[in-house]
Every structure is written in C-alpha cells, then in structure tokens.
C-alpha cells in the first residue's frame, strides 16, 4: 500500500513509486473517481499525436480534406442539434 499526505492547501504529492509505475511526469493529469466505498485515481497520461500513429485501423480510403471537413461539420451539427433538443 502506498500513502500520501494532503497539505493544508489541499495538495497531494503522488508518490514516486506510482509515478514510475504509470509513467507520469510533470504536466500529466489524473482523474479522481468518487464512489461509495472510496475514491480511485485514474492516470490520464498525455501523449504526443505522433505516438498515436497507427492506433486505428484504416479500412476506407482517405476522402480528401474538403470531404472530411464536410463530414466532421455535419456530425458536429447533428450532435449540437441533439443536445439542444434534449433540454
């Protein structure tokens, strides 16, 4: 079990053991998940976009920048309309 102490300013230092285990460094974020029995910490490691290359399979040819922008705009418009009608 790893322990840390909360400061008077509400700050918490993540122990080096956990930072090393999860590859966390200055500027990385963590998320706290509150549940009935306690809270959990979820490391949200930032990644460079170049590290994501090849993460998704490509099963369709690239439609071109104009078409990609049009598709993205349509999807965003649909999402905004859905949110507006839920209120």
PEHUBEL-V313362 format. One record per pair of residues at least 6 apart in sequence whose ideal C-beta (glycine too) atoms are under 8 Angstrom apart, sorted by the first residue. I is the first residue (numbers start at 1). GAP is how many residues later the second one is. Records with the same first field share a line. If there is no record, write none. Layout:
BEGIN
I = GAP / GAP
END
This chain:
BEGIN
2 = 13 / 15 / 16
3 = 12
4 = 8 / 9 / 10 / 11
5 = 7 / 8
6 = 6
14 = 10 / 16 / 27
18 = 6
19 = 6
22 = 21 / 23
23 = 22
24 = 6 / 19 / 21
27 = 19
28 = 15 / 16 / 17 / 18
29 = 15 / 17
30 = 11 / 12 / 13 / 14
31 = 10 / 11 / 13
32 = 7 / 8 / 9 / 10
33 = 6 / 7 / 8 / 9
62 = 6
63 = 8
END
